[in-house]
């Protein structure tokens, strides 16, 4: 045992244990619930199992779609389509790239910087980021939870707002860049 350690166990054992802390905590809470309120706890467990069964197929479909998109859509492929003079084609492609992109947005920031350095417009980068809120992999879950009407309206409004935000960001940043270049 190290002199600096106040714990009788080593850190690697904690690293192995960490992923199990939440499931163990939930299990302990259910165990305590069964001791104190067995009927309510059993009802709660049945609700959780029902929810899990309802979400299994949509979640499985979402995972498969994410794997397929991650396999065939790389940041390098996306970078080719976000050039400054892309026009309407660039809008469509930056929207699709944002919609199909996976993973955390911060992982894309270095790509956005590279794109800007190579001449991508602020509009296309902002449109890409705005359209990331539309996730095709999650559509089955949204439809099963809220229905087609809500889903279509939500997707349409998300797309319109993403384009609006991209226009505003482009106008503000372009004006700022012009003022900076005058100085």
N, C-alpha and C positions, 0 to 999 in steps of 0.2 A: 504494500500500500504506500502511495506517495505521501510525503509529509505535507504537501500543499492541499491534499484532498481531505474533506471533512466527511465524505461518504465512504462506506465500507465496500462499495461496488465500483467497478471501472466504467468509464464513459462508453466504451463500445457496447456494453450490455444495455445501457440506456438507449443507444442508437438503435439497437435491435428491438427494444421494447416500445419505442416511441410510436410506431404505426399502430400498435395494439392498444394504446391508452384510451382512445375514444370508444372502440367496441367494448373494451373491458368496463369502462365507465358506464356505458349504456346498459350492459348486462347487469352490472351491480345495481343500477337504478331499477331495472325491471325486477331483479331479485328482491330488492327492498319493497317494491310495489306489490309483489305477490305475497309478501309477508303481511303488509299492512292493509291492502285493499285488493284481494285476489280477483274479485269480479270485475272491478274497473280496469285493473291491469290486463286481464285476459281480453276484455273488450278493446282496449288500446292496442294490444298485440295483434288482434284480428284486423283492425283497421290498417295497421302498418303492413301486414301481409297482403291485404287486398290492394293497397296502394302500390306495393312492390310488383304484384302481378299485373296491374294495369299499365305500369310504366316499363315493364321488362321489354316488350316488343318494340315500342318506339325508341327506347334507349339503345337497344341492340342495333336498330336501323341507323340511329345517329352515329354510333361508334363506327359502323361499317362505312358510312359516308365520309366520316372524318378521315379514316384510314385511306380510302380511295383518293380523296382530295389531297391529302398530304403526300401520297405516293406520286401523283401526277402533276401537282402544282407547286413549283419551287419559287422562291423569291427571285431567282435569276430570270425565270420565264415572265414573271409579273413585271420586272423592271423594263423589259423590252417594249412594253405596251403603254408606258406612261410618259412618252416624250412630250416636249413642249408644243410641237406643232401637230398633235394628233387630231385635233378638232372633235367632231361628234363621235368619231370612232374611238378616240381616246377617252371620252366621257363614258361610253358604253364599256370599254375595256377596263377603265379604272373602277367603275361600279362593279363589274363582274369580279375583278380581282379582289376588291374589298369584301364582297359577299362570300367568295370562295376561300378567302384566307382563313387559316386556322391558327390556334395558339394565342398566347398573350400578345397584346398590342405592343408592349415594350420590346418584344423580340423583333418587331418590324421597324422600330425607330432607326437603327443603323442603315437599313435599306432605304428608308425615306431620306435620310441625310445624303446617301450616295446618289439617289435619284435627283435630289435638288442640285447637288454638285454637278451632275451630268446634264442638267438642263430641264428636268421635269418641272412642270408648272405647279405653283402652289395649289391651284384649283384641283389638279388631278390627285395630288397627295391628300388634300383635305377630303376630296370625294371618296378616295380609297378608305380613309379612316372612318368617315361617316357611314359608309355602306357596310362596315364590319358588323354593325348591329343586326344586320339581316343574315341569319344563319340557316341555310337550307337543311343542314343536318338536324336542326331542332324543329323543323316544320311539323313532323308527325306528332311531336309532343304538344306543340301549340294547337294544332288542329284537334287532337283528341281532348285537350283541356278546355278550349274555348270555342271550337267550331270553325267552319270555313269562312263565314261572314266576317267575324272578328279578325281572323288570320289575314285575309286578303286586304281588309281595310288597314290593319296594322302595318303590313308590309308595304302597301302603297304609300301610306303617310311617312313611314320610316325612310323610304327612298326619296320622296319629295323633300323632306326635311334635310336629308343628307346633301342633296343637290343645293338646297338653299344655303345651308351652312358653308358649303364649299365655295359658293359664289361670294358670300360675305367675307369669308377668310381671304379669298383671292383679291377682292377689292381692297380690303384694309391692308393686307401685306404688300400688294403692288404699290399702293399709295405710299406706304412707309418706305419701301425700297427706293422709290423715285426721290423722296425727300432726302434719304441717306446719300444717294448718289450725287445730288446737287451740292451737298456740303463739301 
